[in-house]
Amino acid sequence: MSSKFFIDRPVFSIVISIIVILAGAIAIKDLPVKEYPTITPPVILVQAQYPGADAQTLAKTVAAPLEEAINGVENMIYISSVASPNGTLFINVTFKIGTDPAVAKVDVNNRVQLALNKLPEIVRRQGVMVVERTPDILKVIAFTSKNNKHDATYIANYVLVNVLDDIKRVPGVGHAITWGIKNYSIRIWLKPDKLAMYDLSPADVAGAIRRQNEQFAAGQIGQEPIKNSTYTYSITTRGRLKTVKQFKNIIIRANPDGSALKLKDVARVELGAERYFADSKYNGQEAVAMGIWLSSGANAIEVSKKVDETMKELSKRFPPDIEYHNVYDITNFIKASVKEVVYTLLISILLATIVIYMFLGTLRATTIPVLAIPVSIIGTFAGFYAAGFSINLLTLFGLVLAVGLVVDDAIIVIENTDRIAKSEDISPKDAAIKSMKEITSPIIAIVLVLDAVFIPASFVGGFSGKMYQQFALTIATSVTISGIVALTLTPTLCALILRKGGIRETWFSRAFYSVFNRLTKGFTEGVRRIIKFSVLGLIIFAVMIGATVFLANRLPTGLVPEEDKGDIMLMYYLMPGASLKRTVAVQNSIENIVKSNPNVVTTGYVSGTDLITFAYKTDSGIGFAHLKDWSERKDSSWDVIKQLMMKFSQSKEAHILALNPPPVAGMSITSGFDMYVQDRTGGDIHLLNKYVKEIVEKANGDKRLMMVRSTLNTNVPQYKITVDREKAKALNVPIADIFATLQSTFGTYYVNDFNLFGRTFHVNMQSDREFRENLRDYDYVFVKSRTGKLIPLSSLVRLKRIVGPDVVERFNMFTAAHITGQAAFGYSSGDAMKAIEEIANKVLPPGYTISWSGTSYQEKKLSKSGGNVFIYTAIFVFLILAALYESFTVPFAIMLIIPFAMFGAVSGLWLGHLEKDIYFNIGVLVLAGLSAKNAILIVKFALQRMEKGYPLLDATVEAARIRFRPIIMTSLVFIFASLPLIFWGGAGASSRHIIGTTVVSGMLFQTIVGTFFIPMFFYLIMKLKKKSKEKK
């Protein structure tokens, strides 16, 4: 069906475009809004508890058997685990991007069930939990008591009973916890001196509690089978104890005189917290912090919105003095950055319109190509809906760049129609019909080539494939729609709106074209000269390719740029083994520093937790500082980090770090790199620590790196207890009773459960505080032999002061050390990864290897697979061009222009001190399509002139002259439409700057320099083709 059909039926043409707009407009309201499409790998968390166990014991007895069972589950990428000093184990199983999280969770859970019989009994009793979540935090919410009426334990349990479960039920929430495990617990605070007085051991007390705090079933009266019964009655009895008073009155021993020794006589009993190893603050006030994680693939904005709605509804039932506060929310940045890109899109449309007006000179004529923008852009949303896409940064970037692309075909149509109308003095309708006969083929070729550039990229797998897919298909869809518009609506509007003799000249157009015609004349003469001196041209071309490779290899690399996300994450570490009291004191000093910064609005802290491992450590803490809106501050988050680090560096008590959140939500915990050093020899963990310590020291001395640290520290003060097993055997003391006594004294001994508020809580036993403050307190502890005699614990065990790890990590089944760090200011993440890898390779002996995780893993993968995209694209473009021109030589005349755009792109990044990342790769794809489009315009017209009998040189020069105006016009429209990406600030500016600089600098150089070479390449290739035929 030719364009004449639509020119003759203008209403039909207009209706087609209206339908496209309506379809897109209807689709917009149902499209989800995200930062990125689903590009994060699903992560399944396995959590287990071994109360009282040290990290090494936990790693050997719990982590190892679970990992052995889980390892190799379908689609798994890597597996890592963290054994905490408080007996908590976290295993993270990371899967390939695109894996169904629900299926992955079931697969992991099935493997876990197979390993349960290998775990210690107490671990099985505590239960092994399997949940699905992303690695980073979606939101942190703090709960406070307005007048400090309630303590943290009360607030934590109010949240546990009345809030936490509702939040977990919000669709898209993968996991939610309150930090500190302050769940209610009946705390039995033993007094060892009283136990000794009454000839008791902790085991006797635990046994009495178990016997009297138990659930019993008594049965039914009249239960079948019986002879005669009218009713059946259930028998109820008091089971588990409910109140502190009931626990206090547990009978430990009945005396001969009829009196009874009760629990309250040998212990202090209270309703307390299960754990006391974390302290939270919000703006300096005591608080309980709730962390919320996203499930893989969930829409962060929608989930955050639903959480806010749920919290608002729940808060109506809060006690009068309990309040909640949003401390941290990754969606603040997402919403702001999407808003900024929408502004950029609107400005791009305005600038494109201005450039078109400059060339056409009248609003009447300008309307024709400009109408292609809303039809193509809005219509693309219908394509989003059909493909299951979302409105995200990538699709919006695609639309911004598409603004400069979708008008190209319309510009070609109106420019050629105007030229014919003026030169032949015919009616607009006849001019439009004749024009379309000339340019229908080039327009189809341009659309097919642009589709060939972008569509192959969408079939690449993994992280980069997901990034390419939505961006590429966005542009491909909009370009295809614009091609349809150019073949239907645009020629129709030309026939309706233009006047006989073409576009009327105005004083502005006469002045403009007096300059432009001289420019065209100079261009034509330049084309003749470069063809004449083609050898020199080829030398310049070769030098330029060499320079492109040289600059490209020296550009810093990365995955995606770090952004000012409006939040700063804080980490602080005291000397190993420091108490929580000391950590809280440091937290207070950090609060004073952070709050004094004018850019900070609110702060929140959790002392007793390590941000990287999420292990509970009394010597560590994490914090969040929320900054003012981007429009309300001049300092970027990097400036604020520098200001804070200057003050933090003066601290003698702790090592304090300020970091940006991760660049891609759900892929890492913080910004920077994540590397593991694996010990594949099975050697001593102290030796691993030695090598890792050397790596960290050298890394912090490298100018490319900063804030490098390792989670492994084997110099944490500890005591090793050795049981004299022979003596214990001789005295008839069970070994298990010795360790149970130790745990109930210095640890938290889990006895059994009780019920409160419809929930099950633990009964825990431990010596009172004054009996476990000092090393020699164990002199007052006794263990009972099988004969009933109390034996001093000190006579059966020996204490030795040692140093060891407080946290043990494993990666892919091997003991490992987790090293994190940042690129120094002025360097990229690729530079940082290269630097730390170089240092590690020099330090590590055989048997030790390095592995990457999180964002670093994806960046490494991108560096290996990124080139494949360009190879696939080049092959597809070549094949499409070969099919269109029925020639395997002509496509080279078009594709040889692409290196000019590449040189401009890498030069722009080099001059702008920007990194080469996924956005650069996307920009290069755009440039490849645009460069080919410009070449097609000249090549196609040159071939048409040759078919009419023009000599090769005349045909080439004439085609370059005629197509110079549409090439410059379309190129300038694209360049100006892309300028807002470079100059518009606000949230998400880093990503926009990189892709904007890539396409603008590449297109500028290709237009100014490369356009001269298109005729030369065509002339030389056709000349070679002619000589080849003559030889045959």
Secondary structure as GFF3:
##gff-version 3
##sequence-region A 1 1032
A	DSSP	alpha_helix	3	8	.	.	.	ID=ss1
A	DSSP	alpha_helix	10	28	.	.	.	ID=ss2
A	DSSP	beta_strand	43	49	.	.	.	ID=ss3
A	DSSP	alpha_helix	55	58	.	.	.	ID=ss4
A	DSSP	pi_helix	59	63	.	.	.	ID=ss5
A	DSSP	alpha_helix	64	70	.	.	.	ID=ss6
A	DSSP	beta_strand	76	83	.	.	.	ID=ss7
A	DSSP	beta_strand	88	95	.	.	.	ID=ss8
A	DSSP	alpha_helix	101	115	.	.	.	ID=ss9
A	DSSP	three_ten_helix	116	118	.	.	.	ID=ss10
A	DSSP	alpha_helix	121	126	.	.	.	ID=ss11
A	DSSP	beta_strand	129	133	.	.	.	ID=ss12
A	DSSP	beta_strand	137	145	.	.	.	ID=ss13
A	DSSP	alpha_helix	152	159	.	.	.	ID=ss14
A	DSSP	pi_helix	160	164	.	.	.	ID=ss15
A	DSSP	alpha_helix	165	168	.	.	.	ID=ss16
A	DSSP	beta_strand	173	178	.	.	.	ID=ss17
A	DSSP	beta_strand	184	190	.	.	.	ID=ss18
A	DSSP	alpha_helix	192	197	.	.	.	ID=ss19
A	DSSP	alpha_helix	202	212	.	.	.	ID=ss20
A	DSSP	beta_strand	220	221	.	.	.	ID=ss21
A	DSSP	beta_strand	233	234	.	.	.	ID=ss22
A	DSSP	alpha_helix	244	248	.	.	.	ID=ss23
A	DSSP	beta_strand	251	254	.	.	.	ID=ss24
A	DSSP	beta_strand	260	262	.	.	.	ID=ss25
A	DSSP	three_ten_helix	263	265	.	.	.	ID=ss26
A	DSSP	beta_strand	267	273	.	.	.	ID=ss27
A	DSSP	beta_strand	279	282	.	.	.	ID=ss28
A	DSSP	beta_strand	285	294	.	.	.	ID=ss29
A	DSSP	alpha_helix	300	315	.	.	.	ID=ss30
A	DSSP	beta_strand	322	329	.	.	.	ID=ss31
A	DSSP	alpha_helix	331	360	.	.	.	ID=ss32
A	DSSP	alpha_helix	363	370	.	.	.	ID=ss33
A	DSSP	alpha_helix	372	387	.	.	.	ID=ss34
A	DSSP	alpha_helix	393	424	.	.	.	ID=ss35
A	DSSP	alpha_helix	428	454	.	.	.	ID=ss36
A	DSSP	three_ten_helix	456	459	.	.	.	ID=ss37
A	DSSP	alpha_helix	462	487	.	.	.	ID=ss38
A	DSSP	alpha_helix	489	497	.	.	.	ID=ss39
A	DSSP	alpha_helix	507	532	.	.	.	ID=ss40
A	DSSP	alpha_helix	534	554	.	.	.	ID=ss41
A	DSSP	beta_strand	567	574	.	.	.	ID=ss42
A	DSSP	alpha_helix	580	595	.	.	.	ID=ss43
A	DSSP	beta_strand	600	609	.	.	.	ID=ss44
A	DSSP	beta_strand	616	627	.	.	.	ID=ss45
A	DSSP	three_ten_helix	630	632	.	.	.	ID=ss46
A	DSSP	alpha_helix	637	648	.	.	.	ID=ss47
A	DSSP	beta_strand	654	659	.	.	.	ID=ss48
A	DSSP	beta_strand	673	679	.	.	.	ID=ss49
A	DSSP	alpha_helix	685	700	.	.	.	ID=ss50
A	DSSP	beta_strand	705	710	.	.	.	ID=ss51
A	DSSP	beta_strand	716	723	.	.	.	ID=ss52
A	DSSP	alpha_helix	725	730	.	.	.	ID=ss53
A	DSSP	alpha_helix	735	746	.	.	.	ID=ss54
A	DSSP	beta_strand	749	756	.	.	.	ID=ss55
A	DSSP	beta_strand	759	767	.	.	.	ID=ss56
A	DSSP	three_ten_helix	769	771	.	.	.	ID=ss57
A	DSSP	three_ten_helix	775	780	.	.	.	ID=ss58
A	DSSP	beta_strand	782	784	.	.	.	ID=ss59
A	DSSP	beta_strand	790	792	.	.	.	ID=ss60
A	DSSP	three_ten_helix	793	795	.	.	.	ID=ss61
A	DSSP	beta_strand	797	804	.	.	.	ID=ss62
A	DSSP	beta_strand	808	811	.	.	.	ID=ss63
A	DSSP	beta_strand	814	823	.	.	.	ID=ss64
A	DSSP	alpha_helix	829	843	.	.	.	ID=ss65
A	DSSP	beta_strand	848	852	.	.	.	ID=ss66
A	DSSP	alpha_helix	854	885	.	.	.	ID=ss67
A	DSSP	alpha_helix	890	895	.	.	.	ID=ss68
A	DSSP	alpha_helix	898	912	.	.	.	ID=ss69
A	DSSP	alpha_helix	918	947	.	.	.	ID=ss70
A	DSSP	alpha_helix	952	983	.	.	.	ID=ss71
A	DSSP	alpha_helix	989	1005	.	.	.	ID=ss72
A	DSSP	pi_helix	1006	1010	.	.	.	ID=ss73
A	DSSP	alpha_helix	1011	1031	.	.	.	ID=ss74
###
